[in-house]
Amino acid sequence: MPITLGQRLRIAVIGAGIVGVHVAAGLARRGADVTLIDAAEPGGGTTSGSFAWIDASHPGIADYLELRLLGIRGWRRQAAEFGRPSWLSLN
């Protein structure tokens, strides 16, 4: 079904991990009616058990350092907008 100008989309996003939450937030900012579905609390599944982190120590390659710094700034913006989950450390 084609989308018409001014039509409000109803979208379900399955998974409230880091990707699902950001996809849902981006769609909502663009005017979609978004429902976020997950069996646990947002960020409480795979995201909370991952060993991933964002840092900017040991700069090495300048472009890589800039990419990491952009990631840290993005996390800070999201924490200000959504609140900081218990598993997120921005120190």
PyMOL Python script that loads the backbone (N, CA, C, O; Angstrom):
from pymol import cmd

cmd.read_pdbstr("""\
ATOM      1  N   MET A   1       0.841  -1.171   0.000  1.00  0.00           N
ATOM      2  CA  MET A   1       0.000   0.000   0.000  1.00  0.00           C
ATOM      3  C   MET A   1       0.891   1.240   0.000  1.00  0.00           C
ATOM      4  O   MET A   1       1.733   1.377   0.887  1.00  0.00           O
ATOM      5  N   PRO A   2       0.735   2.131  -0.948  1.00  0.00           N
ATOM      6  CA  PRO A   2       1.550   3.344  -0.998  1.00  0.00           C
ATOM      7  C   PRO A   2       1.223   4.283   0.159  1.00  0.00           C
ATOM      8  O   PRO A   2       0.086   4.339   0.629  1.00  0.00           O
ATOM      9  N   ILE A   3       2.225   5.009   0.604  1.00  0.00           N
ATOM     10  CA  ILE A   3       2.040   5.994   1.668  1.00  0.00           C
ATOM     11  C   ILE A   3       1.680   7.326   1.027  1.00  0.00           C
ATOM     12  O   ILE A   3       2.353   7.781   0.102  1.00  0.00           O
ATOM     13  N   THR A   4       0.620   7.945   1.521  1.00  0.00           N
ATOM     14  CA  THR A   4       0.207   9.239   0.974  1.00  0.00           C
ATOM     15  C   THR A   4       0.678  10.365   1.882  1.00  0.00           C
ATOM     16  O   THR A   4       0.887  10.162   3.078  1.00  0.00           O
ATOM     17  N   LEU A   5       0.842  11.545   1.312  1.00  0.00           N
ATOM     18  CA  LEU A   5       1.280  12.713   2.055  1.00  0.00           C
ATOM     19  C   LEU A   5       0.313  12.990   3.204  1.00  0.00           C
ATOM     20  O   LEU A   5      -0.900  13.025   3.000  1.00  0.00           O
ATOM     21  N   GLY A   6       0.839  13.184   4.392  1.00  0.00           N
ATOM     22  CA  GLY A   6       0.003  13.479   5.548  1.00  0.00           C
ATOM     23  C   GLY A   6      -0.530  12.253   6.264  1.00  0.00           C
ATOM     24  O   GLY A   6      -1.152  12.380   7.319  1.00  0.00           O
ATOM     25  N   GLN A   7      -0.300  11.069   5.717  1.00  0.00           N
ATOM     26  CA  GLN A   7      -0.784   9.842   6.349  1.00  0.00           C
ATOM     27  C   GLN A   7       0.076   9.519   7.575  1.00  0.00           C
ATOM     28  O   GLN A   7       1.304   9.560   7.503  1.00  0.00           O
ATOM     29  N   ARG A   8      -0.568   9.200   8.688  1.00  0.00           N
ATOM     30  CA  ARG A   8       0.162   8.820   9.906  1.00  0.00           C
ATOM     31  C   ARG A   8       0.303   7.301   9.926  1.00  0.00           C
ATOM     32  O   ARG A   8      -0.695   6.581   9.937  1.00  0.00           O
ATOM     33  N   LEU A   9       1.533   6.823   9.930  1.00  0.00           N
ATOM     34  CA  LEU A   9       1.793   5.394   9.913  1.00  0.00           C
ATOM     35  C   LEU A   9       1.691   4.798  11.310  1.00  0.00           C
ATOM     36  O   LEU A   9       2.088   5.429  12.290  1.00  0.00           O
ATOM     37  N   ARG A  10       1.159   3.581  11.402  1.00  0.00           N
ATOM     38  CA  ARG A  10       1.138   2.813  12.651  1.00  0.00           C
ATOM     39  C   ARG A  10       2.151   1.688  12.486  1.00  0.00           C
ATOM     40  O   ARG A  10       2.004   0.831  11.614  1.00  0.00           O
ATOM     41  N   ILE A  11       3.178   1.698  13.329  1.00  0.00           N
ATOM     42  CA  ILE A  11       4.288   0.760  13.183  1.00  0.00           C
ATOM     43  C   ILE A  11       4.556   0.068  14.513  1.00  0.00           C
ATOM     44  O   ILE A  11       4.565   0.708  15.565  1.00  0.00           O
ATOM     45  N   ALA A  12       4.777  -1.251  14.460  1.00  0.00           N
ATOM     46  CA  ALA A  12       5.197  -2.013  15.637  1.00  0.00           C
ATOM     47  C   ALA A  12       6.673  -2.352  15.474  1.00  0.00           C
ATOM     48  O   ALA A  12       7.084  -2.865  14.433  1.00  0.00           O
ATOM     49  N   VAL A  13       7.464  -2.070  16.492  1.00  0.00           N
ATOM     50  CA  VAL A  13       8.880  -2.422  16.514  1.00  0.00           C
ATOM     51  C   VAL A  13       9.040  -3.536  17.541  1.00  0.00           C
ATOM     52  O   VAL A  13       8.685  -3.373  18.708  1.00  0.00           O
ATOM     53  N   ILE A  14       9.576  -4.669  17.098  1.00  0.00           N
ATOM     54  CA  ILE A  14       9.757  -5.820  17.970  1.00  0.00           C
ATOM     55  C   ILE A  14      11.181  -5.800  18.514  1.00  0.00           C
ATOM     56  O   ILE A  14      12.149  -5.862  17.757  1.00  0.00           O
ATOM     57  N   GLY A  15      11.294  -5.714  19.826  1.00  0.00           N
ATOM     58  CA  GLY A  15      12.601  -5.688  20.481  1.00  0.00           C
ATOM     59  C   GLY A  15      12.906  -4.304  21.023  1.00  0.00           C
ATOM     60  O   GLY A  15      12.996  -3.340  20.263  1.00  0.00           O
ATOM     61  N   ALA A  16      13.066  -4.203  22.340  1.00  0.00           N
ATOM     62  CA  ALA A  16      13.337  -2.914  22.980  1.00  0.00           C
ATOM     63  C   ALA A  16      14.779  -2.826  23.462  1.00  0.00           C
ATOM     64  O   ALA A  16      15.070  -2.262  24.517  1.00  0.00           O
ATOM     65  N   GLY A  17      15.676  -3.402  22.657  1.00  0.00           N
ATOM     66  CA  GLY A  17      17.104  -3.243  22.930  1.00  0.00           C
ATOM     67  C   GLY A  17      17.579  -1.928  22.334  1.00  0.00           C
ATOM     68  O   GLY A  17      16.768  -1.086  21.949  1.00  0.00           O
ATOM     69  N   ILE A  18      18.864  -1.755  22.260  1.00  0.00           N
ATOM     70  CA  ILE A  18      19.429  -0.498  21.791  1.00  0.00           C
ATOM     71  C   ILE A  18      18.963  -0.154  20.377  1.00  0.00           C
ATOM     72  O   ILE A  18      18.654   1.005  20.101  1.00  0.00           O
ATOM     73  N   VAL A  19      18.907  -1.117  19.492  1.00  0.00           N
ATOM     74  CA  VAL A  19      18.488  -0.845  18.113  1.00  0.00           C
ATOM     75  C   VAL A  19      16.998  -0.556  18.047  1.00  0.00           C
ATOM     76  O   VAL A  19      16.589   0.438  17.446  1.00  0.00           O
ATOM     77  N   GLY A  20      16.180  -1.410  18.656  1.00  0.00           N
ATOM     78  CA  GLY A  20      14.732  -1.223  18.611  1.00  0.00           C
ATOM     79  C   GLY A  20      14.282   0.101  19.196  1.00  0.00           C
ATOM     80  O   GLY A  20      13.426   0.776  18.624  1.00  0.00           O
ATOM     81  N   VAL A  21      14.856   0.483  20.342  1.00  0.00           N
ATOM     82  CA  VAL A  21      14.483   1.748  20.979  1.00  0.00           C
ATOM     83  C   VAL A  21      14.832   2.930  20.083  1.00  0.00           C
ATOM     84  O   VAL A  21      14.040   3.864  19.955  1.00  0.00           O
ATOM     85  N   HIS A  22      16.000   2.900  19.468  1.00  0.00           N
ATOM     86  CA  HIS A  22      16.408   4.014  18.612  1.00  0.00           C
ATOM     87  C   HIS A  22      15.596   4.069  17.320  1.00  0.00           C
ATOM     88  O   HIS A  22      15.271   5.153  16.835  1.00  0.00           O
ATOM     89  N   VAL A  23      15.269   2.909  16.767  1.00  0.00           N
ATOM     90  CA  VAL A  23      14.403   2.889  15.582  1.00  0.00           C
ATOM     91  C   VAL A  23      13.034   3.458  15.938  1.00  0.00           C
ATOM     92  O   VAL A  23      12.500   4.298  15.213  1.00  0.00           O
ATOM     93  N   ALA A  24      12.465   3.002  17.051  1.00  0.00           N
ATOM     94  CA  ALA A  24      11.146   3.484  17.478  1.00  0.00           C
ATOM     95  C   ALA A  24      11.163   4.987  17.739  1.00  0.00           C
ATOM     96  O   ALA A  24      10.243   5.696  17.331  1.00  0.00           O
ATOM     97  N   ALA A  25      12.194   5.477  18.412  1.00  0.00           N
ATOM     98  CA  ALA A  25      12.290   6.916  18.704  1.00  0.00           C
ATOM     99  C   ALA A  25      12.405   7.732  17.422  1.00  0.00           C
ATOM    100  O   ALA A  25      11.766   8.776  17.289  1.00  0.00           O
ATOM    101  N   GLY A  26      13.214   7.263  16.485  1.00  0.00           N
ATOM    102  CA  GLY A  26      13.364   7.973  15.214  1.00  0.00           C
ATOM    103  C   GLY A  26      12.068   8.018  14.423  1.00  0.00           C
ATOM    104  O   GLY A  26      11.733   9.049  13.839  1.00  0.00           O
ATOM    105  N   LEU A  27      11.337   6.913  14.399  1.00  0.00           N
ATOM    106  CA  LEU A  27      10.051   6.881  13.696  1.00  0.00           C
ATOM    107  C   LEU A  27       9.039   7.807  14.365  1.00  0.00           C
ATOM    108  O   LEU A  27       8.296   8.518  13.688  1.00  0.00           O
ATOM    109  N   ALA A  28       9.016   7.794  15.701  1.00  0.00           N
ATOM    110  CA  ALA A  28       8.083   8.660  16.436  1.00  0.00           C
ATOM    111  C   ALA A  28       8.395  10.132  16.185  1.00  0.00           C
ATOM    112  O   ALA A  28       7.481  10.942  16.032  1.00  0.00           O
ATOM    113  N   ARG A  29       9.678  10.485  16.142  1.00  0.00           N
ATOM    114  CA  ARG A  29      10.061  11.872  15.855  1.00  0.00           C
ATOM    115  C   ARG A  29       9.585  12.317  14.475  1.00  0.00           C
ATOM    116  O   ARG A  29       9.336  13.499  14.238  1.00  0.00           O
ATOM    117  N   ARG A  30       9.465  11.355  13.581  1.00  0.00           N
ATOM    118  CA  ARG A  30       9.030  11.668  12.213  1.00  0.00           C
ATOM    119  C   ARG A  30       7.516  11.564  12.055  1.00  0.00           C
ATOM    120  O   ARG A  30       6.997  11.652  10.942  1.00  0.00           O
ATOM    121  N   GLY A  31       6.810  11.376  13.167  1.00  0.00           N
ATOM    122  CA  GLY A  31       5.358  11.421  13.126  1.00  0.00           C
ATOM    123  C   GLY A  31       4.634  10.093  13.106  1.00  0.00           C
ATOM    124  O   GLY A  31       3.405  10.073  13.044  1.00  0.00           O
ATOM    125  N   ALA A  32       5.353   8.977  13.156  1.00  0.00           N
ATOM    126  CA  ALA A  32       4.691   7.672  13.150  1.00  0.00           C
ATOM    127  C   ALA A  32       4.103   7.369  14.530  1.00  0.00           C
ATOM    128  O   ALA A  32       4.608   7.833  15.551  1.00  0.00           O
ATOM    129  N   ASP A  33       3.038   6.588  14.537  1.00  0.00           N
ATOM    130  CA  ASP A  33       2.432   6.077  15.767  1.00  0.00           C
ATOM    131  C   ASP A  33       3.110   4.734  16.028  1.00  0.00           C
ATOM    132  O   ASP A  33       2.795   3.745  15.366  1.00  0.00           O
ATOM    133  N   VAL A  34       4.040   4.687  16.989  1.00  0.00           N
ATOM    134  CA  VAL A  34       4.906   3.522  17.185  1.00  0.00           C
ATOM    135  C   VAL A  34       4.542   2.771  18.461  1.00  0.00           C
ATOM    136  O   VAL A  34       4.336   3.371  19.515  1.00  0.00           O
ATOM    137  N   THR A  35       4.466   1.448  18.345  1.00  0.00           N
ATOM    138  CA  THR A  35       4.315   0.569  19.499  1.00  0.00           C
ATOM    139  C   THR A  35       5.585  -0.257  19.607  1.00  0.00           C
ATOM    140  O   THR A  35       5.978  -0.927  18.652  1.00  0.00           O
ATOM    141  N   LEU A  36       6.230  -0.210  20.772  1.00  0.00           N
ATOM    142  CA  LEU A  36       7.460  -0.956  21.023  1.00  0.00           C
ATOM    143  C   LEU A  36       7.102  -2.194  21.837  1.00  0.00           C
ATOM    144  O   LEU A  36       6.494  -2.083  22.902  1.00  0.00           O
ATOM    145  N   ILE A  37       7.475  -3.376  21.341  1.00  0.00           N
ATOM    146  CA  ILE A  37       7.086  -4.645  21.960  1.00  0.00           C
ATOM    147  C   ILE A  37       8.327  -5.423  22.379  1.00  0.00           C
ATOM    148  O   ILE A  37       9.248  -5.620  21.586  1.00  0.00           O
ATOM    149  N   ASP A  38       8.340  -5.865  23.639  1.00  0.00           N
ATOM    150  CA  ASP A  38       9.438  -6.691  24.129  1.00  0.00           C
ATOM    151  C   ASP A  38       8.932  -7.500  25.320  1.00  0.00           C
ATOM    152  O   ASP A  38       8.014  -7.073  26.019  1.00  0.00           O
ATOM    153  N   ALA A  39       9.525  -8.653  25.546  1.00  0.00           N
ATOM    154  CA  ALA A  39       9.131  -9.496  26.674  1.00  0.00           C
ATOM    155  C   ALA A  39       9.665  -8.961  28.000  1.00  0.00           C
ATOM    156  O   ALA A  39       9.147  -9.309  29.061  1.00  0.00           O
ATOM    157  N   ALA A  40      10.689  -8.123  27.948  1.00  0.00           N
ATOM    158  CA  ALA A  40      11.304  -7.582  29.164  1.00  0.00           C
ATOM    159  C   ALA A  40      11.260  -6.059  29.117  1.00  0.00           C
ATOM    160  O   ALA A  40      10.691  -5.475  28.194  1.00  0.00           O
ATOM    161  N   GLU A  41      11.862  -5.421  30.117  1.00  0.00           N
ATOM    162  CA  GLU A  41      11.922  -3.962  30.116  1.00  0.00           C
ATOM    163  C   GLU A  41      12.913  -3.501  29.041  1.00  0.00           C
ATOM    164  O   GLU A  41      13.811  -4.259  28.676  1.00  0.00           O
ATOM    165  N   PRO A  42      12.768  -2.279  28.530  1.00  0.00           N
ATOM    166  CA  PRO A  42      13.696  -1.792  27.503  1.00  0.00           C
ATOM    167  C   PRO A  42      15.153  -1.905  27.964  1.00  0.00           C
ATOM    168  O   PRO A  42      15.505  -1.482  29.065  1.00  0.00           O
ATOM    169  N   GLY A  43      15.980  -2.479  27.107  1.00  0.00           N
ATOM    170  CA  GLY A  43      17.392  -2.651  27.417  1.00  0.00           C
ATOM    171  C   GLY A  43      17.681  -3.776  28.383  1.00  0.00           C
ATOM    172  O   GLY A  43      18.825  -3.944  28.805  1.00  0.00           O
ATOM    173  N   GLY A  44      16.672  -4.555  28.745  1.00  0.00           N
ATOM    174  CA  GLY A  44      16.851  -5.588  29.758  1.00  0.00           C
ATOM    175  C   GLY A  44      17.213  -6.956  29.213  1.00  0.00           C
ATOM    176  O   GLY A  44      17.512  -7.865  29.987  1.00  0.00           O
ATOM    177  N   GLY A  45      17.192  -7.120  27.911  1.00  0.00           N
ATOM    178  CA  GLY A  45      17.494  -8.426  27.324  1.00  0.00           C
ATOM    179  C   GLY A  45      18.944  -8.518  26.889  1.00  0.00           C
ATOM    180  O   GLY A  45      19.855  -8.373  27.703  1.00  0.00           O
ATOM    181  N   THR A  46      19.154  -8.759  25.609  1.00  0.00           N
ATOM    182  CA  THR A  46      20.496  -8.912  25.061  1.00  0.00           C
ATOM    183  C   THR A  46      21.353  -7.683  25.296  1.00  0.00           C
ATOM    184  O   THR A  46      22.538  -7.806  25.603  1.00  0.00           O
ATOM    185  N   THR A  47      20.768  -6.492  25.155  1.00  0.00           N
ATOM    186  CA  THR A  47      21.533  -5.261  25.340  1.00  0.00           C
ATOM    187  C   THR A  47      22.190  -5.217  26.715  1.00  0.00           C
ATOM    188  O   THR A  47      23.354  -4.831  26.825  1.00  0.00           O
ATOM    189  N   SER A  48      21.469  -5.603  27.761  1.00  0.00           N
ATOM    190  CA  SER A  48      22.027  -5.526  29.118  1.00  0.00           C
ATOM    191  C   SER A  48      23.106  -6.572  29.360  1.00  0.00           C
ATOM    192  O   SER A  48      23.940  -6.404  30.249  1.00  0.00           O
ATOM    193  N   GLY A  49      23.100  -7.645  28.581  1.00  0.00           N
ATOM    194  CA  GLY A  49      24.085  -8.701  28.773  1.00  0.00           C
ATOM    195  C   GLY A  49      25.271  -8.614  27.838  1.00  0.00           C
ATOM    196  O   GLY A  49      26.153  -9.472  27.874  1.00  0.00           O
ATOM    197  N   SER A  50      25.306  -7.594  27.005  1.00  0.00           N
ATOM    198  CA  SER A  50      26.385  -7.489  26.031  1.00  0.00           C
ATOM    199  C   SER A  50      27.633  -6.909  26.675  1.00  0.00           C
ATOM    200  O   SER A  50      27.551  -6.228  27.697  1.00  0.00           O
ATOM    201  N   PHE A  51      28.775  -7.174  26.086  1.00  0.00           N
ATOM    202  CA  PHE A  51      30.043  -6.643  26.579  1.00  0.00           C
ATOM    203  C   PHE A  51      30.428  -5.384  25.804  1.00  0.00           C
ATOM    204  O   PHE A  51      31.556  -4.908  25.927  1.00  0.00           O
ATOM    205  N   ALA A  52      29.515  -4.845  25.015  1.00  0.00           N
ATOM    206  CA  ALA A  52      29.813  -3.671  24.188  1.00  0.00           C
ATOM    207  C   ALA A  52      29.950  -2.426  25.053  1.00  0.00           C
ATOM    208  O   ALA A  52      29.294  -2.293  26.086  1.00  0.00           O
ATOM    209  N   TRP A  53      30.808  -1.524  24.617  1.00  0.00           N
ATOM    210  CA  TRP A  53      30.922  -0.235  25.269  1.00  0.00           C
ATOM    211  C   TRP A  53      31.434   0.779  24.268  1.00  0.00           C
ATOM    212  O   TRP A  53      31.959   0.424  23.213  1.00  0.00           O
ATOM    213  N   ILE A  54      31.273   2.047  24.612  1.00  0.00           N
ATOM    214  CA  ILE A  54      31.779   3.137  23.774  1.00  0.00           C
ATOM    215  C   ILE A  54      32.825   3.860  24.601  1.00  0.00           C
ATOM    216  O   ILE A  54      32.565   4.233  25.745  1.00  0.00           O
ATOM    217  N   ASP A  55      34.004   4.061  24.035  1.00  0.00           N
ATOM    218  CA  ASP A  55      35.032   4.799  24.754  1.00  0.00           C
ATOM    219  C   ASP A  55      35.815   5.675  23.782  1.00  0.00           C
ATOM    220  O   ASP A  55      35.659   5.569  22.565  1.00  0.00           O
ATOM    221  N   ALA A  56      36.645   6.525  24.330  1.00  0.00           N
ATOM    222  CA  ALA A  56      37.473   7.390  23.485  1.00  0.00           C
ATOM    223  C   ALA A  56      38.882   7.492  24.046  1.00  0.00           C
ATOM    224  O   ALA A  56      39.548   8.513  23.875  1.00  0.00           O
ATOM    225  N   SER A  57      39.336   6.447  24.711  1.00  0.00           N
ATOM    226  CA  SER A  57      40.702   6.462  25.230  1.00  0.00           C
ATOM    227  C   SER A  57      41.659   5.898  24.185  1.00  0.00           C
ATOM    228  O   SER A  57      41.228   5.244  23.235  1.00  0.00           O
ATOM    229  N   HIS A  58      42.917   6.141  24.352  1.00  0.00           N
ATOM    230  CA  HIS A  58      43.954   5.674  23.427  1.00  0.00           C
ATOM    231  C   HIS A  58      43.599   6.031  21.984  1.00  0.00           C
ATOM    232  O   HIS A  58      43.245   5.151  21.198  1.00  0.00           O
ATOM    233  N   PRO A  59      43.690   7.304  21.633  1.00  0.00           N
ATOM    234  CA  PRO A  59      43.165   7.796  20.357  1.00  0.00           C
ATOM    235  C   PRO A  59      43.625   7.059  19.109  1.00  0.00           C
ATOM    236  O   PRO A  59      42.790   6.763  18.255  1.00  0.00           O
ATOM    237  N   GLY A  60      44.905   6.749  18.958  1.00  0.00           N
ATOM    238  CA  GLY A  60      45.346   6.038  17.762  1.00  0.00           C
ATOM    239  C   GLY A  60      45.013   6.792  16.490  1.00  0.00           C
ATOM    240  O   GLY A  60      45.575   7.857  16.236  1.00  0.00           O
ATOM    241  N   ILE A  61      44.117   6.262  15.698  1.00  0.00           N
ATOM    242  CA  ILE A  61      43.725   6.859  14.417  1.00  0.00           C
ATOM    243  C   ILE A  61      42.697   7.960  14.671  1.00  0.00           C
ATOM    244  O   ILE A  61      41.694   7.736  15.349  1.00  0.00           O
ATOM    245  N   ALA A  62      42.952   9.151  14.122  1.00  0.00           N
ATOM    246  CA  ALA A  62      42.098  10.324  14.376  1.00  0.00           C
ATOM    247  C   ALA A  62      40.643  10.089  13.969  1.00  0.00           C
ATOM    248  O   ALA A  62      39.732  10.471  14.703  1.00  0.00           O
ATOM    249  N   ASP A  63      40.411   9.469  12.814  1.00  0.00           N
ATOM    250  CA  ASP A  63      39.032   9.237  12.360  1.00  0.00           C
ATOM    251  C   ASP A  63      38.290   8.291  13.302  1.00  0.00           C
ATOM    252  O   ASP A  63      37.103   8.477  13.567  1.00  0.00           O
ATOM    253  N   TYR A  64      38.991   7.280  13.803  1.00  0.00           N
ATOM    254  CA  TYR A  64      38.369   6.334  14.722  1.00  0.00           C
ATOM    255  C   TYR A  64      38.044   7.017  16.049  1.00  0.00           C
ATOM    256  O   TYR A  64      36.988   6.773  16.633  1.00  0.00           O
ATOM    257  N   LEU A  65      38.952   7.871  16.524  1.00  0.00           N
ATOM    258  CA  LEU A  65      38.695   8.626  17.743  1.00  0.00           C
ATOM    259  C   LEU A  65      37.460   9.502  17.570  1.00  0.00           C
ATOM    260  O   LEU A  65      36.606   9.544  18.455  1.00  0.00           O
ATOM    261  N   GLU A  66      37.355  10.199  16.445  1.00  0.00           N
ATOM    262  CA  GLU A  66      36.194  11.073  16.198  1.00  0.00           C
ATOM    263  C   GLU A  66      34.899  10.259  16.178  1.00  0.00           C
ATOM    264  O   GLU A  66      33.885  10.699  16.720  1.00  0.00           O
ATOM    265  N   LEU A  67      34.925   9.086  15.561  1.00  0.00           N
ATOM    266  CA  LEU A  67      33.745   8.223  15.526  1.00  0.00           C
ATOM    267  C   LEU A  67      33.337   7.811  16.947  1.00  0.00           C
ATOM    268  O   LEU A  67      32.152   7.826  17.279  1.00  0.00           O
ATOM    269  N   ARG A  68      34.299   7.449  17.770  1.00  0.00           N
ATOM    270  CA  ARG A  68      33.993   7.061  19.151  1.00  0.00           C
ATOM    271  C   ARG A  68      33.451   8.244  19.946  1.00  0.00           C
ATOM    272  O   ARG A  68      32.518   8.084  20.732  1.00  0.00           O
ATOM    273  N   LEU A  69      34.027   9.430  19.750  1.00  0.00           N
ATOM    274  CA  LEU A  69      33.530  10.619  20.452  1.00  0.00           C
ATOM    275  C   LEU A  69      32.103  10.956  20.027  1.00  0.00           C
ATOM    276  O   LEU A  69      31.291  11.364  20.857  1.00  0.00           O
ATOM    277  N   LEU A  70      31.793  10.789  18.743  1.00  0.00           N
ATOM    278  CA  LEU A  70      30.413  11.000  18.274  1.00  0.00           C
ATOM    279  C   LEU A  70      29.463  10.013  18.947  1.00  0.00           C
ATOM    280  O   LEU A  70      28.345  10.375  19.312  1.00  0.00           O
ATOM    281  N   GLY A  71      29.903   8.777  19.110  1.00  0.00           N
ATOM    282  CA  GLY A  71      29.090   7.772  19.793  1.00  0.00           C
ATOM    283  C   GLY A  71      28.807   8.148  21.239  1.00  0.00           C
ATOM    284  O   GLY A  71      27.684   7.990  21.717  1.00  0.00           O
ATOM    285  N   ILE A  72      29.822   8.644  21.934  1.00  0.00           N
ATOM    286  CA  ILE A  72      29.643   9.064  23.325  1.00  0.00           C
ATOM    287  C   ILE A  72      28.664  10.228  23.401  1.00  0.00           C
ATOM    288  O   ILE A  72      27.791  10.245  24.269  1.00  0.00           O
ATOM    289  N   ARG A  73      28.799  11.202  22.500  1.00  0.00           N
ATOM    290  CA  ARG A  73      27.857  12.339  22.486  1.00  0.00           C
ATOM    291  C   ARG A  73      26.434  11.861  22.218  1.00  0.00           C
ATOM    292  O   ARG A  73      25.483  12.355  22.824  1.00  0.00           O
ATOM    293  N   GLY A  74      26.291  10.899  21.310  1.00  0.00           N
ATOM    294  CA  GLY A  74      24.967  10.344  21.016  1.00  0.00           C
ATOM    295  C   GLY A  74      24.352   9.684  22.236  1.00  0.00           C
ATOM    296  O   GLY A  74      23.169   9.876  22.516  1.00  0.00           O
ATOM    297  N   TRP A  75      25.148   8.902  22.970  1.00  0.00           N
ATOM    298  CA  TRP A  75      24.654   8.267  24.190  1.00  0.00           C
ATOM    299  C   TRP A  75      24.205   9.314  25.195  1.00  0.00           C
ATOM    300  O   TRP A  75      23.171   9.149  25.843  1.00  0.00           O
ATOM    301  N   ARG A  76      24.970  10.388  25.333  1.00  0.00           N
ATOM    302  CA  ARG A  76      24.599  11.438  26.299  1.00  0.00           C
ATOM    303  C   ARG A  76      23.282  12.097  25.901  1.00  0.00           C
ATOM    304  O   ARG A  76      22.446  12.371  26.762  1.00  0.00           O
ATOM    305  N   ARG A  77      23.085  12.357  24.604  1.00  0.00           N
ATOM    306  CA  ARG A  77      21.811  12.938  24.140  1.00  0.00           C
ATOM    307  C   ARG A  77      20.656  11.991  24.457  1.00  0.00           C
ATOM    308  O   ARG A  77      19.617  12.416  24.964  1.00  0.00           O
ATOM    309  N   GLN A  78      20.840  10.714  24.158  1.00  0.00           N
ATOM    310  CA  GLN A  78      19.777   9.736  24.404  1.00  0.00           C
ATOM    311  C   GLN A  78      19.498   9.599  25.900  1.00  0.00           C
ATOM    312  O   GLN A  78      18.339   9.479  26.297  1.00  0.00           O
ATOM    313  N   ALA A  79      20.536   9.613  26.734  1.00  0.00           N
ATOM    314  CA  ALA A  79      20.329   9.515  28.184  1.00  0.00           C
ATOM    315  C   ALA A  79      19.549  10.718  28.695  1.00  0.00           C
ATOM    316  O   ALA A  79      18.718  10.578  29.592  1.00  0.00           O
ATOM    317  N   ALA A  80      19.806  11.903  28.134  1.00  0.00           N
ATOM    318  CA  ALA A  80      19.067  13.102  28.535  1.00  0.00           C
ATOM    319  C   ALA A  80      17.607  13.010  28.105  1.00  0.00           C
ATOM    320  O   ALA A  80      16.716  13.461  28.825  1.00  0.00           O
ATOM    321  N   GLU A  81      17.358  12.423  26.930  1.00  0.00           N
ATOM    322  CA  GLU A  81      15.991  12.331  26.406  1.00  0.00           C
ATOM    323  C   GLU A  81      15.186  11.228  27.084  1.00  0.00           C
ATOM    324  O   GLU A  81      14.028  11.444  27.443  1.00  0.00           O
ATOM    325  N   PHE A  82      15.779  10.054  27.264  1.00  0.00           N
ATOM    326  CA  PHE A  82      15.043   8.886  27.747  1.00  0.00           C
ATOM    327  C   PHE A  82      15.332   8.531  29.201  1.00  0.00           C
ATOM    328  O   PHE A  82      14.640   7.691  29.778  1.00  0.00           O
ATOM    329  N   GLY A  83      16.329   9.148  29.794  1.00  0.00           N
ATOM    330  CA  GLY A  83      16.769   8.737  31.126  1.00  0.00           C
ATOM    331  C   GLY A  83      17.868   7.703  30.986  1.00  0.00           C
ATOM    332  O   GLY A  83      17.974   7.028  29.962  1.00  0.00           O
ATOM    333  N   ARG A  84      18.665   7.586  31.996  1.00  0.00           N
ATOM    334  CA  ARG A  84      19.803   6.672  31.937  1.00  0.00           C
ATOM    335  C   ARG A  84      19.425   5.328  32.541  1.00  0.00           C
ATOM    336  O   ARG A  84      19.062   5.263  33.715  1.00  0.00           O
ATOM    337  N   PRO A  85      19.503   4.250  31.759  1.00  0.00           N
ATOM    338  CA  PRO A  85      19.222   2.929  32.323  1.00  0.00           C
ATOM    339  C   PRO A  85      20.306   2.540  33.332  1.00  0.00           C
ATOM    340  O   PRO A  85      21.418   3.065  33.286  1.00  0.00           O
ATOM    341  N   SER A  86      19.980   1.632  34.230  1.00  0.00           N
ATOM    342  CA  SER A  86      20.908   1.243  35.297  1.00  0.00           C
ATOM    343  C   SER A  86      22.203   0.647  34.760  1.00  0.00           C
ATOM    344  O   SER A  86      23.237   0.732  35.423  1.00  0.00           O
ATOM    345  N   TRP A  87      22.168   0.047  33.574  1.00  0.00           N
ATOM    346  CA  TRP A  87      23.359  -0.599  33.034  1.00  0.00           C
ATOM    347  C   TRP A  87      24.254   0.356  32.250  1.00  0.00           C
ATOM    348  O   TRP A  87      25.319  -0.054  31.789  1.00  0.00           O
ATOM    349  N   LEU A  88      23.851   1.628  32.084  1.00  0.00           N
ATOM    350  CA  LEU A  88      24.618   2.573  31.266  1.00  0.00           C
ATOM    351  C   LEU A  88      25.518   3.437  32.134  1.00  0.00           C
ATOM    352  O   LEU A  88      25.044   4.111  33.049  1.00  0.00           O
ATOM    353  N   SER A  89      26.807   3.420  31.851  1.00  0.00           N
ATOM    354  CA  SER A  89      27.766   4.276  32.551  1.00  0.00           C
ATOM    355  C   SER A  89      28.384   5.233  31.543  1.00  0.00           C
ATOM    356  O   SER A  89      28.921   4.800  30.524  1.00  0.00           O
ATOM    357  N   LEU A  90      28.312   6.532  31.821  1.00  0.00           N
ATOM    358  CA  LEU A  90      28.894   7.538  30.926  1.00  0.00           C
ATOM    359  C   LEU A  90      30.091   8.220  31.579  1.00  0.00           C
ATOM    360  O   LEU A  90      30.370   9.384  31.293  1.00  0.00           O
ATOM    361  N   ASN A  91      30.789   7.522  32.438  1.00  0.00           N
ATOM    362  CA  ASN A  91      31.965   8.087  33.115  1.00  0.00           C
ATOM    363  C   ASN A  91      33.179   8.034  32.228  1.00  0.00           C
ATOM    364  O   ASN A  91      34.258   8.466  32.633  1.00  0.00           O
TER     365      ASN A  91
END
""", "prot")
cmd.dss("prot")
cmd.show_as("cartoon", "prot")
cmd.util.cbc("prot")
cmd.orient("prot")
